[in-house]
Each structure stands twice: as C-alpha cells, then as structure tokens.
Amino acid sequence: MTLYIDPPTWPGHGRLWSHLVSDVSFEELHAFAAAIGCPPRAFERDHYDVPEAHYADAVRAGAREIGSKELVRRLTAAGLRRPKGRPAPGQPHVPTRSS
C-alpha cells in the first residue's frame, strides 16, 4: 500500500490543505482515509483534502510525503486522475454550461 500526500500549501476556508492520493486504487485510498479519520465529504474526484492540522497524522499512518507536481504525475500515471469537468473512466460525459 502506497499513499501519497503533498505539503499543506493549498489555501481554502481559512486553512491550508494537502491532497492525499493512492497510485493503486480508490478502494485503497478510501480505506486509508477512513482509517485516519478523513470524512467521506473530504473526497474530491481523485483525492482527499486533508487540513494542515491532520497532515502529520497521515504521515505517521504511512502516507509518503511528496511534492504536488510529483503527486499529480503519479496519479496520472496510475490512470486515476480525474480533472474537473471530465468524467470518471467508464462514465458518460454529461455536458454542462461550460463544456
């Protein structure tokens, strides 16, 4: 099991956030996130948003610290990247006003 987390440098809602991803499967990611107490609502498309206050918890539990660019590279190489506005693999594209 290899989970990755980038530094808490992403601002939002008055806090800094990290991204937690798996390069194996979403099942692995969801199981790890649940084990460290991430609520399901923290999942967004292909990652969990982890507040800075819980970054060390994720690392202690086994998440590997890597930079944001490397995190995206690994997620993309694993075929698990789900950019905004694109459907998940196997899902139909549902047009929106912006697409």
N, C-alpha and C positions, 0 to 999 in steps of 0.2 A: 504494500500500500504506500503510494507516494502522493501526498497532498502538498500544495504549494501556497504560499501566502506572500504578497508583496508588502512593502512598508506602508504604514498608515499615513499616507500623504494626500489622500483624496478628501477634500472638504465637503461637508454636507450637514445640514441641520445642526450647525454649531459644534461639530466634532470633526475629527479626522478618521478616515476609514481605510481599511485594507480589503483586498479581494482574496478569497480562498477558493482554490480550484483543484480539480483532480485531472490527471492526464490519462486516467484509466476509464472511469465511468461516472455517470451521475449518481448511480446507486452508491458507489464508494464515497462520493462527495457528500451525499445526504446522510449517510451513516456516520461519517466523521463529524459533520456539522452538528448532528443531534447529540453525539457523544460529548461534545464540548459546550453544549447548551445554546447553539445558534437556533433561533426560532425559524420555522419554515418561511415566515414573511421576509426573512433576510436573503432569501434566494432570488436572484435576478438573472433570468435567461441561462447563464452558464457558470455563475459564481455565487458565492455568499459574500455579502457585505459584512465585514467584521469591524466593530468600533475599536479605536486605538486602545481603550481600556481592556479589551479582551485579546489583543494581539499576542501577548506573552503566553496566555492560556493555550492558544492554538499551537504555538511553537513548542511549548512543553509537552503537548499531546502528540507531537510528531510532525506537524506541518513544517516543511522546509522553506526557509527564507530565501526568496529570490527577488530580483528587480521586476518592475512592472512590465518592461518590454520582453523579458525572458518568460514571464508568466503567460503573456499573450502568445508568444511563439510556441510554447509547449502545448497550450490549449488548442491552438490552431493545428499543430502537427498531429495531435491526437484525434482531430476531427470533431472536437466538442465545442468549438467556438460558435456562438450564436449572436452575431451582431444585431443591434437594434434594427428593426424593420425587415429582418429576414426570418423566414420560418425555420423551425427546428427541422433537422433531417427527417424526411418521410411525412412532413406536414404540408398541406397545400398553402400556397401564398394567398393571403386574404388582403386584397387591395385596401389601402386607407386613403385619406385625402392627400397625403404627402407622397404616395407611391403610385 
